[in-house]
């Protein structure tokens, strides 16, 4: 993985190479992945590591500091207190029935600064939003005042699904606010803009003979001229940008970085460049912030884009495949659905 080179920022892109060509061992793959996805060591610090599915271990319970979400209370914080924001988040999740919702609570607000919160320290307010894709927020009163609350969203079954609309179909993505709250907040900002001019896919590489249809690495898959199993190229992904023209993009902080799996939607570095993985990439280690996952029934659209005509290019000595014609995309709001796998 890597960023698309930019002539005006050649120095910056020099440290952002794609995953190494012709990797023959996981050790070598990791070395290249570190160079490819991390702009600089100062931009990406230590991250919470969650293996397997982004949420299967139950370790994702993150929020955004200095944010107070509004909404109808289902649990009053004055009578409901905890020692940490994670416990407050967990209490909200506990109000979801079954695995992944539906949720009677879809947002939580916690006051964890003992000095700023005073008598409200430890209060955990559990709330229900009118619209989870456009949550209400309480602005600080008075100039220069900071909100002392930390807040987060919980998307239950059928909630938190957005679409990347292209001429080849709409790729539905389940957002992961409990794992990547800052990332999801940015996606919700894009929804509010009602446009995404400049957003597009510009790189496409299929699975080749290296990964099977379920994204598993084929041990005897190899590139011509190599005697051992290869990890690319091709790297089994489609890559693009979610930077809307006319807006100022703020770098996304590193959030939960699980193993990349087929369907993972993740940032390249701190964004706005992102990718959808067509394969399971354990050789990349836990390096990238994953903020969503493609619904299984829509992976065929991503695969179709990966099959479009490309031209070869070299990014920092790495062979890549760039689309002959970039594919514009729009971030769309989707209707809730009762399907269990959403």
N, C-alpha and C positions, 0 to 999 in steps of 0.2 A: 504494500500500500504506500501511497505517497501523495503529495500535493502536485497539482498541475503546475509546471514551471511558468513563471511570469518574468518576461524580459526586464521589467522595471524593478523586479525584486529578486534578481538572480542570486544575490548573496543569501537571502533568506531561504530560497528554495534549495540551495546547495546542500543543506543539511536535512532535506526532506525527501530522500530517495524512496522509490518503491521497494517493496519486498524483493529480496535478492533473487536474481535469475539463477536457475540451476542449483537450488539448495539441495544438498545431499544428506543433511543431517539436521535434526532439530536445533542443535547448538548453533550452527551457522544460520539457520532461519531466524533464531532469536536475535542474533547480532544485527542482521539486516532489518528486522522489524523494528528494532530500537531506533535505528537511524531513520527509517522510512516514516514512522508515524509520530515521532517526537520532534517538534520544531527545534527546541533547545531544552536542555535539562532543567532550566529555570522555569519554563512554561508549564511543565507537567511534574508534579511532585508525587509523593507516595499516595497510592489510591487504595480504597477498600477492595479486597479481592473476594470475589464470590465465584465459586466454580459451577460448572454446568449451566443450567438454565438461570437466567438473570435473577429469578426469585425463588428457585426451588429450595434453597437452603433457608429461606425466611430471614435472611440477614439484611434485606433492603428495607430501611425505614428512615429515609432522609427527608429533610425539609429545608426551607430557605430562611435564613436569619433575617431579622429586621423586616419581616413581612407579617401583616395581620390580615388573614382572610376573614371575610364577613360571612353572613349566612345564618339560616335558622339553626338554633342550638338544639341538639338532641341529648347532650350531656352538659350540664352547667359546670364551668370550671371552678366556681366558688365552692362547690361541693365535691369536686373531682380533681384530686391532685396526685402528681407523680414527681419522681426525682430527676427524670430526664425526658427529652423530646422523643427518644426512641420508645419509651414506655407509653407515652401519649399516642404516638403513631400506632403502636401495637394495639392499644385499646380501640382505636378507630377500625383497624383491620379486623378485630374480633367481632365487629358488628356486621361483617360480611358473612353471608350464609354459604356453606360449602366451600369449594376451592375457587377463589377469585371472584366472589360476589354472588348475587347483587348485594350492594352495601347500603345499610341504613345510615351509615356515616361515610361521607366522601371527602371530608376535609377536617383537619385538626389544627389547633392553635395552642401553643405552649409558651409559658413565661418562665424562662430559665436563668435570667440574670438576677441574682439575689438583690443586688443594689438597686438596679433600675426598676425591678418589679415590686419591691417592697412587700406589702401584705399579699400581693397577687403571685408571689413566687411559687412555682410548682403547679399553678392552675393549668388544667388541660380542658379546653373547650372542644367538644366534638360537634361537628356541624354538617348540614346538608345543603348543597348548593342548588340554586335554581338551574344552573347550566354549568356542568363540570368543565366544559371547554372554554368558558368565559367566567371564571370564578370572581366573586365580588371581593374587593379588598378595601380595607380601611386605611385612608391616608393619614400620616402623622399630623397632629394639630400644632400649628405654629411653625415659623421658619426655623430650620436648623434642627428641629426635634427628630429624634430617631425612634422608630418603632422598637419596642423591647421584646416583641413576640417573635417566635419562630413558627412557621406554618408549613403544611404539606397537603398534598392531594392523594387520594386513594381512588383508583379507577376500578370499579367492579366489573362484573360480567356485562359485556355489551357497551361498556363506557370507555372513553379515552381512545377512540379509534378515529384516525384521520386518514385521508387519502392523498397519495401522490398521483395526481391525474396527468396522464400522458396521452399522446395520440394512439398509443398501443393498448390502452386500458388504464384502469386506476388500481394502484397498488395500495391496499389497505394495511395500515400499520397500527398495532396496539402500542400506545405510549406507556412508558414505565416511570411515572413521577416519583414513586417511592425509591427508585434506584438512581434516577438522574433528574432531580427536580429543576435544576437550572436549565438543563437541556430542554425539558418539556415546556418550561416557561417560555423559552424562545420560540418553540414551535407554535404555542398558543398565541404569541405575538404575531407570527406570520398569518395565522388564521384571522386575526383582527384586522390586518392590513387589507385583506380581500384581494391581494395580488401578490405575485412572487416574480415580478419581472427580473430576468437574469438568472433565475433558478433553472437548472438543467442537469441532465446527465451528459457527460462528455467522454467517458471512458467505459469500455465494455470488454470483458474477457470471460469466455465461457469456461465450463469445467474440463473441456478437453478429454483426454484419456487418463486424467490424474485423479478425479473424484467421480463417484457414482451418482445416481439420481437422487440419493438421499443425503448427499454431501460428504460421504465417507471417503477417506483417502484410499486409493487403490494401490496397494503395496507394490504391485508389479507394474504400475503405470510409469512410463518413463518418456523422456523427450529424446528425439533422435540424436544419436551421438553420445548419450549418457547411459551408463550401465546400471545405474541405481534409480530407485524411485525418486521422482521429482516433486517439488512443491510449487512449481511454476517457474516461468510463465507457461500457459495462462494461469492467472491467479484466482479465477472463479469469483468475479465480482462485477458490479456496476457502480461507478463512482460519479459524483457530481457535486454541485454546490447549492446551498440553501441561503445564499446571500441575496436579498432582494435589493434591486437598484433603488436609490433614493433613501436608503436607511443606513444608519451607522451600526455596524456589527461590533458587538462586544464579545471578546473571547470567552468561550465557555470553560469554566473551571473543570478540572478532572473529577469525574464522579465514579460510579462503580464500573470496574473493568473486568468483566467475566471472560471466559474463553469465547472466542468468536464462533458462532454456530451458523448453520444454514438458516437464512432469514434474519440474522442479526442486522440491525441498523445502527451504525456507529459513526462517530466523528473521526476525521483525520486530524490528529493533534487537537487543537482547541476550536476547530470549526473555522469557517462555515462549510468547508468541504466535508463530505460524508460518503459512506459507501453502504451498499447492501451486499452481504456475503451470500454466495451461492453454494458455499461448502463449509464444512467444519474445519476451522483453522487452529488447532491446538498448537501447531508449530509457531504461531505468532505470540504465544503466551498470553498473559492477561495485561494487555497494553492499551486497549481502546475503550473509551467511554461508550457504552451501549445504551441508547435511549429509547429503543423500540424494537419490535419484532414484526416481520411481515406475516400476515395470516397465510397459513399453508396453501390455501386455494388460490392465492395470488402470486405464488412464486413463479408460475408459468409466464406471467407478464415480464418479470425480471429476467427470466431465461430467454424470452423472446428478444428483449433489448440486447442481451449479451450476444445474440446471434446476428445482429445488424452489421452491415459493412463497416470495417474499421481500416485504419492505416497504421503502419508501424511507426513508433516514435521511440526516442531514447530520453529518459529522464534521469539525469545524473548517473549515467552508465548502466541503467536498468532498461531492458526492453519492455515496452508497454504497447497496448493496442488502444488507439484513440478513435472514437466514432468519426466517420467521415462527415456526418452531420449531427451536431449536438441535438439532443432531444429536450425541448422545453418541458417544464413540469410546473404544476400548480398545487399548492397545499390546500386541500378542501376539507371541510367539515363533513362528517358522515353521520347518518342517522343511527341511533342505537339499535342493536340487534340482539335477540335472545339466544343466538347460536352459542352452544357451550364452549366452542374453541375460540371464542372471541373474548 
